Amino acid sequence: MIHPARTYLGAAGAAGPLLFLEGTRRAVLGEVATVRCAGAPPRRGQVIEAGEDLTVVQVLEETIGLGPEAARVTLTGDPAAGTVGPDLLGRVLSGAGAPLDGLPAPVGAGRRPLQGAPMNPVRRRKPADFIETGISAIDGLNTLVRGQKLPIFSGSGLPGLALAARVVAGARTPRGEPFAVVFVGIGVTQRETDEFLRGFAGTEAMARSVFYLNRTADPTIERILAPRFALTQAEYLAFERGMHVLVVMADLTQYCEALREIGAAREEIPGRRGYPGYLYTDLATLFERAGVLRDGTGSVTQLPILTMPDDDITHPIPDLTGYITEGQIVLSREMHRQVVDPPVDVLPSLSRLMSAGIGAQTSPAHRRWADQLYASYAQGRDARATAAIVGEAGLPPEDRRALAFADRFEREFIHQGPARRTIAETLEQGWRLLESLPREDLRRIPDATWAERRTAREAAP
């Protein structure tokens, strides 16, 4: 407990989900509050701005019918906390930690503050272990590494949530270490919720996952709490239970919209596109909770998903997210129209920690293999743009080969449908595509690597 509980009769004013208290003493940022009004059940709240002259309490439930002058606000003296424990695995909870699966509220192994404990930079270990997602465009060319933050940049109507579901179902650790998935849905519709959960019912993925779902019908303010409940559970499993935890958050755009709504209610001076000036800092409080400790056995890896408004990658949300995280996976609307599944555009996509997670754990030739695929595909995309002007017949022979390679690369490598590919299958698929090109076109593959590939292929049964 921070301080003994204090009760205040009447609020100076209200704006949306916010109550403004005057004359408060010893209010603490993040402190839990209880708001009572005659004829209505108690509402939960949290202090989001503390001061002796004015304190702002964020009400976490519906505020219709709540008169500020009649409100009875109790600052409990307790920090906002969430229930954590291994028994939460397999459960479906709301964005505030309440059960949605018809089972009793989880008892858990204890309660932990939602803000978490900042990870000492000196104790961080550089991410260096591969996580297999089963998706070739990620595993082969934009590899996810333990402790990394690798967002997926989606767009309206693109299958960002479906890709998240595939990652939840298909993610594996290469050596079979204890592994769990924490999924948090922010502002998801009821239809999306039902479809998402239907795919996991009774599966192995369900048993090793915990779902926090903030739906569109839930209070907007709950969208601020949902990812923090999820990350608190992930930190417990990783750093107290020694598990490797993958946190999938969708959709971060809804989280940022909630921040903008709260900022408007507080009459804050807006920043870019009306978002709060502290948007970068606030997002960092989520993303920087990923990592690996030097003297620990667990890890927290994040795969946030956000919808780029108007497919604009320079919009403040993807722009600031890209600054904080270590790369991005970009979904393509054009590839989605061509029924490429998943529609990952590998050229603007990037994993800055890829080189740290491949090689010994995947294949010694993985880096050069990926470089050659990138180079050949980029040449094919350039040739496709030129052919739209001069026609394919006007291209030189090498560009015509690259154009044919780009078409096959999208149809056979990126497109894999619902099937899951192991890293070995991904590498083999890429090699088969490269072998369709003459040796003189493969400038990124050394002779020694090419000779090893030919020897391995001839020795295969």
Secondary structure, DSSP 8 states (H G I E B T S, - for coil): --S--EEEES-SEEETTEEEEES--S--TTEEEEEEETTEEEEEEEEEE--SSEEEEEE-S--TT--GGG-EEEEEEEE-EEEE-GGGTT-EEETTS-B-SSS-----SEEEETT-----GGGB-----EEB-S-HHHHTTS-EETT-B--EEE-TTS-HHHHHHHHHHH-B-TT---EEEEEEEEEE-HHHHHHHHHTTTTSHHHHTEEEEEEETTS-TTHHHHHHHHHHHHHHHHHHTT--EEEEEEE-HHHHHHHHHHHHHHTT--B-GGG-BTTHHHHHHHHHTT-EEBTT-S-EEEEEEEEE-GGG-TTSHHHHHHHHHSSEEEEE-HHHHHTT-SS-EEEEEEEETTHHHHSSTTS-TTHHHHHHHHHHHHHHHHHHHHHHHHH-GGGS-HHHHHHHHHHHHIIIIII--TT----HHHHHHHHHHHHTTS-GGG-TTS-HHHHHHHHHHHHH--
